[in-house]
Amino acid sequence: MELKRTLVRAAVSRPGVLLATSPGATRQRLAVEAELARRGWACVGGPAEADLFVILGDREGEDEDEGEGGEGDWVAALWQGIPAPKARVWVTDPGRVADALDSGLADLVRGEHGNDHAPDAPDAHHEHHEHHEHHEHHEHQQNGDHPTPPSDHGGHDMHGGHHGHAGHDMGLVEGLPMADRADDRDGLRLDVLHVPLGPVLADWPAGLILRLTLQGDLVQEATVEPVTTPPSPHPPFWDEPWLRAASGEHISRGDAARRLCAAHLDSLGRFFAVAGWDDMAARTRHVRDRALAGAAAAELTSLVRPLIRRAQRSRTLRWLTTGLGTLPAEQARQRGVTGPALVADGDAYNRMLVWLDAVDRSAADCDVTEALDPAEVVGPRGRLDTPVPPSRALLDSLPRLLEGTEFACARIIVASLDPDLDELTHVQAPGTVHSHG
C-alpha cells in the first residue's frame, strides 16, 4: 500500500489541471493561472487528460438544476469525464489559490475523490460536455519563434477525431450523428454536422457556447449561446477602473493603463495559444502577471517590446491569421462595435496589431498618477457608456464572421475578438454610466 501511495505521489507531483471558469470569475482565473505557472503545473484541454479539476467562481447553485446550459450541468458532466484518481477544488477567493491547490493535490495523493461521482447530467445537456479539447502541446516550433502551421485542411475528421488549426483539437462530440445532407457551393451532396464548442475549452471565452453547422470543412451557420449566469453587482474585472471612475471614485490614469495593458496581454496570450504558438503564449501571460503584480512602467516596457517585435516579425503568424474574420470598420459601427475591433478595420491579424500597439502605449503609462477622466469610459473591448456592453456587440458580430470560413479557423476568429462574458452578467446601479459622450 505504501509503495502504491509513493507511485501515486510521483505521478501527481505535477498534475494535469482542468480549469472551469464561470463568467464573472476572471480575477480567480488570473490568480490560478499565475500560481500554476509558478508551480509548473500544466493546464489540459479536456477531462480525459485531467487529474485535478479546478472550478472558478461562486458556488451559488452548485447543486441546483439550472436548466439547459446551466453551470451545475456542465460542472457535473466534466467531473464525471475525469478518470480516477482525481480530485477537485472550488476557488472563490483569489487570495487563497495556493491553499486550494495544495488541498486538491493532497486529496489527489490520498485518492480522496477518486470514486466521487457527481449526479448524472440530463441527457438533453450531454452535448455541451463531451467535446472538450485535447491539446497536443507541440515542441516543433522553429526555435520558439513561430506558431506551428496547420495541416492542409485543418485536420478535419468527420467522425469526431482530430480537428484543429495549428494542431489543436477542436472538440467534436463523440458519436454525434449526421443531421442530413445538403448541397455545398460546388453542387455536391455533403453531410451536415452540428458541432457545439464550449462552454469549457482551453483558451476560450468563459461561459461561451458556440453552435456551428458544418458542411464539409465549412461553417454554414453559427449561433452564439452564452451560459446562463445569475446577474452580478460586481463590475467586470477588466472594465473596473473606468466604471469606478465614472461612478465618482478617484482612479489614476496609470491604474487604468495597467489594467488595459494586462487585459490585452491576456487576449494576446489566448490568441497565440490558439494559433499554436505556445512558447509565445506563456511569455505573454508572464508579462500579464507582472503587470497585474504592479511592475513599474520601465520593467513592463522592457518586457513587452521584445514580445511585440516577435509577433510583428513572425511571417508564420501573419500567414495563419491574415484574411480570417474580416470586419470592416463600417460594418463594425453598424453592429455597435466600439473597441479594438473597430479600430482594426480588418481581419484577425489586424486586430492583433491593434492589441500590440495598445500594450506598448499602456505599458509606458502605468506609473502616471494624474486622475483618469470620468468621461473617458472606454475599456479594453470598447465603450462602457452605451446600452449594449461592448462584448455583446462582439458576440453579435461572430456569426457572420464565422459563416463560410473553414472550421479549423473558427477558434482563431473567436480569439481575435476575445469577448468578455463578464460584461453580460454585470448589472449597473441606477444612474451610473449610460449616456454616450
Secondary structure, DSSP 8 states (H G I E B T S, - for coil): -HHHHHHHHHHTSS--EEEEE-TT-HHHHHHHHHHHHHHT--B-SSGGG-SEEEEES--TTTTS---TT-HHHHHHHHHHHS-SS-EEEEE--GGGHHHHHHHHHHHHHHTTTTT-------GGGGGGTTT---------SSTTSS-----TTTT--TTS----SSS------TT----EEEE-TTS-EEEEEEEEE-SS-TTS-TTEEEEEEEETTEEEEEEEEE-----BSS--GGGHHHHHHHTT---BHHHHHHHHHHHHHHHHHHHHHHTT-HHHHHHHHHHHHHHHTT--HHHHHHHHHHHHHHHHH-HHHHHHHTTSS-B-HHHHHHTT--SHHHHH-B-HHHHHHHHHHHHHHHHHTTT--SB--TT--EETTEESSSSS-HHHHHHHHHHHHHTTSBGGGHHHHHHHH---THHHHB---TTSS----
